[in-house]
Amino acid sequence: MTGKDWKRWRSMSSAIRYNEQSGMVIYRSKMTYGKNRKNFRVFEAGEFVAAITQHIPEKNHQLVRYYGWYSNRSRGGRLKAERPDAGDMPSAGAAVIAVADYEPRRMPSPKWRECIKKVW
C-alpha cells in the first residue's frame, strides 16, 4: 500500500466500526452541521454493503459528470461561437491574398523530401 492509500484506509477505518456479536456496522460521518445532522448511522452488514455499493455504475454505463454551463456540449457551442470555421468565407472587411503564383525560395533537398513522403 502506498502512503496515500494507507491514509485513505486509516480515515475509513476510523469512520467504520463492525460489531461481530450483533452483526451491525456503525458508520460515523463528519457531517455535524446543517439541518440534517447525522454524525453516525447504524446498518446491518448487508444493508451497509448495499449502501456503499449503490454509487458504483453498471458496466458500460456512462456517468453525467458535468451538466448545464460546464457540459461538453455547452462548452463546444461557446467555443464555436468564439471562432469562425476555417472553411467559411472571409468577412466583407477582410483582405484576400492571392497565393497561386507563390514560389518558395528553394526546393528542399531530395533526401529530406523523401523522408517527409515516407512519414506522411
LINTAFEN-V423926 format. One record per residue. N is the residue number from 1. SS is DSSP state (2 for helix, 1 for strand, 0 for the rest). PSI is psi in degrees with one decimal (* if undefined). D_CENTER is the distance of its C-alpha to the mean C-alpha in whole Angstrom. Layout:
{{N | SS | PSI | D_CENTER} {N | SS | PSI | D_CENTER}}
This chain:
{{1 | 0 | 136.9 | 25} {2 | 0 | 170.7 | 24} {3 | 2 | -39.0 | 24} {4 | 2 | -44.6 | 21} {5 | 2 | -39.7 | 21} {6 | 2 | -41.6 | 25} {7 | 2 | -41.8 | 24} {8 | 2 | -43.9 | 21} {9 | 2 | -42.4 | 24} {10 | 2 | -40.1 | 27} {11 | 2 | -36.7 | 25} {12 | 2 | -38.2 | 25} {13 | 2 | -27.8 | 28} {14 | 2 | -20.4 | 30} {15 | 2 | -21.3 | 28} {16 | 1 | 128.8 | 29} {17 | 1 | 136.2 | 33} {18 | 1 | 127.4 | 34} {19 | 1 | 110.3 | 38} {20 | 0 | -35.7 | 40} {21 | 0 | -44.5 | 43} {22 | 0 | -16.9 | 42} {23 | 0 | 24.4 | 38} {24 | 1 | 150.1 | 36} {25 | 1 | 130.5 | 33} {26 | 1 | 119.9 | 33} {27 | 1 | 121.2 | 29} {28 | 1 | 132.4 | 29} {29 | 0 | 158.6 | 27} {30 | 0 | 2.7 | 27} {31 | 0 | 97.1 | 27} {32 | 0 | 24.7 | 30} {33 | 0 | 170.8 | 30} {34 | 0 | -177.0 | 30} {35 | 0 | -19.4 | 32} {36 | 0 | 63.2 | 30} {37 | 0 | 97.1 | 31} {38 | 0 | 92.9 | 31} {39 | 0 | -6.4 | 31} {40 | 1 | 158.9 | 31} {41 | 1 | 142.4 | 32} {42 | 1 | 126.6 | 34} {43 | 1 | 155.9 | 33} {44 | 1 | 159.9 | 34} {45 | 2 | -46.1 | 33} {46 | 2 | -40.2 | 32} {47 | 2 | -38.5 | 30} {48 | 2 | -44.5 | 28} {49 | 2 | -41.4 | 27} {50 | 2 | -38.9 | 26} {51 | 2 | -40.0 | 25} {52 | 2 | -18.5 | 22} {53 | 2 | -3.2 | 21} {54 | 0 | -21.2 | 21} {55 | 0 | -8.2 | 17} {56 | 0 | 122.7 | 16} {57 | 0 | 159.2 | 15} {58 | 0 | 164.0 | 18} {59 | 0 | 136.7 | 18} {60 | 0 | 21.0 | 16} {61 | 0 | 130.5 | 15} {62 | 0 | 130.7 | 12} {63 | 0 | 144.5 | 10} {64 | 0 | 108.5 | 10} {65 | 0 | -34.9 | 7} {66 | 0 | 136.3 | 9} {67 | 0 | 165.1 | 12} {68 | 2 | -132.9 | 15} {69 | 2 | -33.7 | 15} {70 | 2 | -1.5 | 11} {71 | 0 | 156.2 | 11} {72 | 2 | -37.7 | 11} {73 | 2 | -44.4 | 14} {74 | 2 | -43.1 | 15} {75 | 2 | -40.1 | 14} {76 | 2 | -39.7 | 15} {77 | 2 | -40.6 | 19} {78 | 2 | -37.3 | 19} {79 | 2 | -41.3 | 18} {80 | 2 | -37.0 | 21} {81 | 2 | -30.1 | 23} {82 | 2 | -37.8 | 23} {83 | 0 | 136.9 | 25} {84 | 0 | 155.5 | 27} {85 | 0 | 154.3 | 27} {86 | 0 | -28.5 | 29} {87 | 0 | -6.9 | 31} {88 | 0 | 154.3 | 32} {89 | 0 | 146.2 | 36} {90 | 0 | 152.7 | 36} {91 | 0 | 167.2 | 37} {92 | 0 | -31.0 | 41} {93 | 0 | -8.0 | 41} {94 | 0 | 143.5 | 39} {95 | 0 | 139.8 | 42} {96 | 0 | 128.8 | 42} {97 | 0 | 126.1 | 42} {98 | 0 | 126.5 | 44} {99 | 0 | 11.7 | 43} {100 | 0 | -36.3 | 45} {101 | 0 | 25.0 | 48} {102 | 0 | 133.4 | 46} {103 | 0 | 128.7 | 47} {104 | 0 | 159.5 | 45} {105 | 0 | -41.3 | 47} {106 | 0 | 156.1 | 48} {107 | 0 | 144.9 | 46} {108 | 0 | 157.6 | 44} {109 | 0 | 151.7 | 46} {110 | 2 | -37.0 | 46} {111 | 2 | -45.5 | 44} {112 | 2 | -42.2 | 41} {113 | 2 | -41.6 | 41} {114 | 2 | -37.8 | 42} {115 | 2 | -43.0 | 39} {116 | 2 | -40.8 | 36} {117 | 2 | -39.7 | 38} {118 | 2 | -40.9 | 37} {119 | 2 | -44.2 | 33} {120 | 0 | * | 33}}
